[in-house]
Amino acid sequence: MVAGTDYRRNRERMIRDQLVARGITDEHVLRAMWEVPRHLFVEEALQAQSYEDHAVPIGHGQTISHPYTVARMTSLLHVEPGMKILEIGTGSGYQAAILERLGAMVYTVERIKPLFVAARKRLLFMHCYNIHCKLDDGTTGWPELAPFDRIIVTAGGPEIPLPLVRQLADPGCMVLPVGEEKRKQRMVRVCKADGRVTSKDCGSAAFVDLVGTHGW
């Protein structure tokens, strides 16, 4: 376990050097990143490096994303309290915890059973009662609970999954990495308004593979 003083110092460094210094200005996102204990979402042996500027492995070829990546995607979502959010790729549960801390009701889908079990147990232990987990192919979404005000996909696929576009509320937006090359994508923000769907390129990204019916 990371000592309390080290945790606080590492957390301060993460906020100052990785987020604010790179242009993250949303005070709500910064506060959520400060309040959610990132080190509790990785194995104990890796907790000392959990606040560093890189992804941390969580097993099964998956990672907990860089702090900046989490903050960047969250900022692009423009989350407001009370929103209903679908997350594709629960992973460690960290991103879902950040979204819940912003006041959202989160529905998160994970396809790898050991990660699903571990994340659900961890989130319950941390009293994250507004996060609902499902073991399934995330590329098909969670249709019985649609529509969602926001959708976030934390893995990169070759295209924007059409089922997720259909499950997006109007108005609503989705943030996801998309690219024809694995581990090399562009961050895309998809918006739906008045029946029209538009997309915006928000820069480069590098994520683990989005595997499923509408992924790799």
C-alpha positions as a Markdown table, in Angstrom:
| # | Residue | x | y | z |
|---|---|---|---|---|
| 1 | Met | 0.0 | 0.0 | 0.0 |
| 2 | Val | 1.3 | 3.5 | -0.9 |
| 3 | Ala | 1.9 | 5.5 | 2.3 |
| 4 | Gly | -0.5 | 8.4 | 2.9 |
| 5 | Thr | 2.1 | 11.1 | 2.5 |
| 6 | Asp | 3.5 | 9.5 | -0.7 |
| 7 | Tyr | -0.1 | 9.1 | -2.1 |
| 8 | Arg | -0.8 | 12.8 | -1.5 |
| 9 | Arg | 2.5 | 13.9 | -3.0 |
| 10 | Asn | 2.1 | 11.7 | -6.1 |
| 11 | Arg | -1.5 | 12.9 | -6.5 |
| 12 | Glu | -0.4 | 16.5 | -6.4 |
| 13 | Arg | 2.3 | 15.9 | -8.9 |
| 14 | Met | -0.2 | 14.1 | -11.2 |
| 15 | Ile | -2.6 | 17.0 | -11.1 |
| 16 | Arg | 0.0 | 19.7 | -11.6 |
| 17 | Asp | 2.4 | 18.1 | -14.0 |
| 18 | Gln | 0.3 | 15.8 | -16.1 |
| 19 | Leu | -3.1 | 17.5 | -16.2 |
| 20 | Val | -3.0 | 21.2 | -15.6 |
| 21 | Ala | 0.4 | 21.6 | -17.4 |
| 22 | Arg | -1.2 | 19.9 | -20.5 |
| 23 | Gly | -4.3 | 22.1 | -20.6 |
| 24 | Ile | -6.9 | 20.2 | -18.5 |
| 25 | Thr | -8.8 | 23.2 | -17.1 |
| 26 | Asp | -12.2 | 21.7 | -16.1 |
| 27 | Glu | -12.2 | 22.1 | -12.3 |
| 28 | His | -14.8 | 19.3 | -11.9 |
| 29 | Val | -12.6 | 16.8 | -13.7 |
| 30 | Leu | -9.5 | 17.9 | -11.8 |
| 31 | Arg | -11.4 | 17.5 | -8.5 |
| 32 | Ala | -12.6 | 14.1 | -9.4 |
| 33 | Met | -9.1 | 13.0 | -10.4 |
| 34 | Trp | -7.9 | 14.3 | -7.1 |
| 35 | Glu | -10.6 | 12.6 | -5.0 |
| 36 | Val | -10.6 | 9.1 | -6.6 |
| 37 | Pro | -7.7 | 7.1 | -5.2 |
| 38 | Arg | -6.0 | 5.8 | -8.4 |
| 39 | His | -3.6 | 3.5 | -6.6 |
| 40 | Leu | -6.5 | 1.4 | -5.4 |
| 41 | Phe | -7.3 | 0.4 | -8.9 |
| 42 | Val | -4.1 | -1.5 | -9.6 |
| 43 | Glu | -2.4 | -4.5 | -8.0 |
| 44 | Glu | -0.5 | -3.7 | -4.8 |
| 45 | Ala | 2.9 | -4.3 | -6.4 |
| 46 | Leu | 2.2 | -1.5 | -8.9 |
| 47 | Gln | 0.6 | 1.0 | -6.6 |
| 48 | Ala | 3.8 | 3.0 | -6.3 |
| 49 | Gln | 3.8 | 3.8 | -10.0 |
| 50 | Ser | 0.0 | 4.3 | -10.4 |
| 51 | Tyr | 0.2 | 8.1 | -10.5 |
| 52 | Glu | 3.1 | 8.2 | -13.0 |
| 53 | Asp | 2.7 | 9.4 | -16.6 |
| 54 | His | 2.1 | 6.0 | -18.3 |
| 55 | Ala | -0.5 | 3.3 | -18.5 |
| 56 | Val | -0.3 | 0.6 | -15.9 |
| 57 | Pro | -1.1 | -3.1 | -16.7 |
| 58 | Ile | -4.1 | -4.7 | -15.0 |
| 59 | Gly | -3.8 | -8.1 | -16.5 |
| 60 | His | -5.2 | -9.9 | -19.6 |
| 61 | Gly | -3.4 | -7.5 | -21.9 |
| 62 | Gln | -5.3 | -4.6 | -20.6 |
| 63 | Thr | -4.2 | -1.4 | -18.8 |
| 64 | Ile | -5.4 | 1.5 | -16.7 |
| 65 | Ser | -4.9 | 4.5 | -19.0 |
| 66 | His | -2.5 | 7.4 | -18.4 |
| 67 | Pro | -3.9 | 10.0 | -16.0 |
| 68 | Tyr | -3.9 | 12.5 | -18.8 |
| 69 | Thr | -5.8 | 10.3 | -21.1 |
| 70 | Val | -8.5 | 9.7 | -18.5 |
| 71 | Ala | -8.8 | 13.4 | -17.9 |
| 72 | Arg | -8.8 | 14.3 | -21.6 |
| 73 | Met | -11.6 | 11.8 | -22.5 |
| 74 | Thr | -13.6 | 12.9 | -19.4 |
| 75 | Ser | -13.3 | 16.6 | -20.3 |
| 76 | Leu | -14.4 | 15.9 | -23.9 |
| 77 | Leu | -17.6 | 14.3 | -22.6 |
| 78 | His | -18.8 | 17.4 | -20.8 |
| 79 | Val | -20.4 | 15.4 | -18.0 |
| 80 | Glu | -23.2 | 17.0 | -15.9 |
| 81 | Pro | -24.7 | 15.7 | -12.7 |
| 82 | Gly | -27.6 | 13.3 | -13.3 |
| 83 | Met | -26.5 | 12.2 | -16.7 |
| 84 | Lys | -26.8 | 8.5 | -17.7 |
| 85 | Ile | -23.4 | 7.3 | -19.1 |
| 86 | Leu | -22.5 | 4.1 | -20.9 |
| 87 | Glu | -18.8 | 3.0 | -20.6 |
| 88 | Ile | -17.4 | 0.4 | -22.9 |
| 89 | Gly | -14.4 | -1.3 | -21.3 |
| 90 | Thr | -14.7 | -1.3 | -17.5 |
| 91 | Gly | -11.1 | -2.5 | -17.1 |
| 92 | Ser | -10.0 | -1.6 | -13.6 |
| 93 | Gly | -13.1 | 0.5 | -12.9 |
| 94 | Tyr | -11.1 | 3.7 | -12.5 |
| 95 | Gln | -12.8 | 5.6 | -15.4 |
| 96 | Ala | -16.2 | 4.6 | -14.2 |
| 97 | Ala | -15.4 | 5.9 | -10.7 |
| 98 | Ile | -14.3 | 9.2 | -12.1 |
| 99 | Leu | -17.6 | 9.6 | -14.0 |
| 100 | Glu | -19.6 | 8.7 | -10.9 |
| 101 | Arg | -17.7 | 11.2 | -8.9 |
| 102 | Leu | -18.9 | 13.8 | -11.4 |
| 103 | Gly | -22.5 | 12.9 | -10.5 |
| 104 | Ala | -23.4 | 10.5 | -13.3 |
| 105 | Met | -25.2 | 7.2 | -13.2 |
| 106 | Val | -22.7 | 4.9 | -14.9 |
| 107 | Tyr | -23.4 | 1.7 | -16.8 |
| 108 | Thr | -20.2 | -0.1 | -17.7 |
| 109 | Val | -19.6 | -3.2 | -19.9 |
| 110 | Glu | -16.5 | -5.5 | -19.7 |
| 111 | Arg | -15.9 | -8.5 | -21.9 |
| 112 | Ile | -13.1 | -10.2 | -19.8 |
| 113 | Lys | -14.7 | -12.0 | -16.9 |
| 114 | Pro | -11.7 | -11.8 | -14.4 |
| 115 | Leu | -11.5 | -8.0 | -14.9 |
| 116 | Phe | -15.3 | -7.7 | -14.6 |
| 117 | Val | -15.4 | -9.6 | -11.3 |
| 118 | Ala | -12.4 | -7.7 | -9.9 |
| 119 | Ala | -13.7 | -4.3 | -11.0 |
| 120 | Arg | -17.2 | -4.9 | -9.6 |
| 121 | Lys | -15.8 | -6.1 | -6.3 |
| 122 | Arg | -13.5 | -3.1 | -6.1 |
| 123 | Leu | -16.2 | -0.5 | -6.9 |
| 124 | Leu | -18.6 | -2.0 | -4.3 |
| 125 | Phe | -15.8 | -1.9 | -1.7 |
| 126 | Met | -15.4 | 1.8 | -2.5 |
| 127 | His | -19.2 | 2.4 | -2.2 |
| 128 | Cys | -19.6 | 3.3 | -5.8 |
| 129 | Tyr | -23.3 | 2.4 | -5.8 |
| 130 | Asn | -24.2 | 4.5 | -8.9 |
| 131 | Ile | -22.1 | 2.2 | -11.1 |
| 132 | His | -23.7 | -0.8 | -12.7 |
| 133 | Cys | -21.6 | -3.5 | -14.4 |
| 134 | Lys | -22.3 | -6.0 | -17.1 |
| 135 | Leu | -20.3 | -8.8 | -18.6 |
| 136 | Asp | -20.8 | -8.7 | -22.3 |
| 137 | Asp | -19.6 | -7.6 | -25.8 |
| 138 | Gly | -19.3 | -3.9 | -25.2 |
| 139 | Thr | -19.4 | -3.1 | -29.0 |
| 140 | Thr | -23.1 | -3.9 | -28.9 |
| 141 | Gly | -23.7 | -1.5 | -26.0 |
| 142 | Trp | -26.5 | -2.0 | -23.5 |
| 143 | Pro | -29.6 | -1.6 | -25.7 |
| 144 | Glu | -32.2 | -2.4 | -23.1 |
| 145 | Leu | -31.1 | 0.6 | -21.0 |
| 146 | Ala | -30.7 | 3.1 | -23.9 |
| 147 | Pro | -30.6 | 5.9 | -24.7 |
| 148 | Phe | -27.5 | 7.3 | -22.9 |
| 149 | Asp | -26.6 | 11.0 | -22.5 |
| 150 | Arg | -23.0 | 10.1 | -22.9 |
| 151 | Ile | -21.0 | 7.1 | -24.2 |
| 152 | Ile | -17.3 | 6.6 | -23.6 |
| 153 | Val | -15.2 | 3.8 | -25.2 |
| 154 | Thr | -11.9 | 3.0 | -23.6 |
| 155 | Ala | -10.4 | 0.8 | -26.3 |
| 156 | Gly | -9.6 | 1.4 | -30.0 |
| 157 | Gly | -11.5 | -0.1 | -32.9 |
| 158 | Pro | -11.4 | 0.2 | -36.6 |
| 159 | Glu | -14.7 | 2.1 | -36.8 |
| 160 | Ile | -17.4 | 3.8 | -34.8 |
| 161 | Pro | -19.8 | 1.0 | -33.7 |
| 162 | Leu | -23.2 | 1.7 | -35.1 |
| 163 | Pro | -25.1 | 0.1 | -32.2 |
| 164 | Leu | -23.5 | 2.7 | -29.9 |
| 165 | Val | -24.5 | 5.6 | -32.2 |
| 166 | Arg | -28.1 | 4.3 | -32.1 |
| 167 | Gln | -28.0 | 4.1 | -28.3 |
| 168 | Leu | -26.9 | 7.7 | -28.0 |
| 169 | Ala | -29.5 | 10.2 | -26.8 |
| 170 | Asp | -30.5 | 13.2 | -28.9 |
| 171 | Pro | -28.8 | 15.4 | -27.9 |
| 172 | Gly | -25.8 | 13.5 | -26.7 |
| 173 | Cys | -22.2 | 12.8 | -27.4 |
| 174 | Met | -19.7 | 9.9 | -27.5 |
| 175 | Val | -15.9 | 9.9 | -27.1 |
| 176 | Leu | -13.8 | 7.0 | -28.5 |
| 177 | Pro | -10.5 | 6.2 | -30.2 |
| 178 | Val | -10.9 | 5.0 | -33.8 |
| 179 | Gly | -8.2 | 3.8 | -36.2 |
| 180 | Glu | -7.5 | 1.3 | -39.0 |
| 181 | Glu | -4.2 | 0.4 | -37.3 |
| 182 | Lys | -4.2 | -1.3 | -34.0 |
| 183 | Arg | -2.7 | 0.7 | -31.1 |
| 184 | Lys | -2.7 | 3.8 | -33.3 |
| 185 | Gln | -5.9 | 5.8 | -33.3 |
| 186 | Arg | -7.5 | 9.2 | -33.5 |
| 187 | Met | -9.7 | 10.4 | -30.6 |
| 188 | Val | -13.1 | 11.1 | -32.0 |
| 189 | Arg | -16.1 | 13.0 | -30.5 |
| 190 | Val | -19.4 | 12.0 | -32.0 |
| 191 | Cys | -22.4 | 14.3 | -31.4 |
| 192 | Lys | -26.1 | 13.7 | -32.0 |
| 193 | Ala | -28.4 | 16.7 | -32.2 |
| 194 | Asp | -31.8 | 17.2 | -34.0 |
| 195 | Gly | -31.4 | 13.8 | -35.7 |
| 196 | Arg | -28.0 | 14.6 | -37.2 |
| 197 | Val | -24.8 | 12.8 | -36.2 |
| 198 | Thr | -21.5 | 14.6 | -36.6 |
| 199 | Ser | -17.9 | 13.7 | -35.6 |
| 200 | Lys | -14.8 | 15.7 | -34.7 |
| 201 | Asp | -11.2 | 14.6 | -34.7 |
| 202 | Cys | -9.7 | 15.5 | -31.3 |
| 203 | Gly | -6.1 | 14.3 | -31.9 |
| 204 | Ser | -4.0 | 11.2 | -31.7 |
| 205 | Ala | -4.5 | 8.4 | -29.3 |
| 206 | Ala | -3.2 | 4.9 | -28.5 |
| 207 | Phe | -5.4 | 2.3 | -26.8 |
| 208 | Val | -5.7 | -1.4 | -26.4 |
| 209 | Asp | -7.8 | -3.2 | -29.0 |
| 210 | Leu | -11.6 | -2.9 | -28.9 |
| 211 | Val | -12.6 | -6.6 | -29.4 |
| 212 | Gly | -16.2 | -7.6 | -30.3 |
| 213 | Thr | -18.8 | -7.9 | -33.0 |
| 214 | His | -18.3 | -4.2 | -34.0 |
| 215 | Gly | -14.6 | -4.0 | -33.2 |
| 216 | Trp | -11.5 | -6.0 | -34.1 |
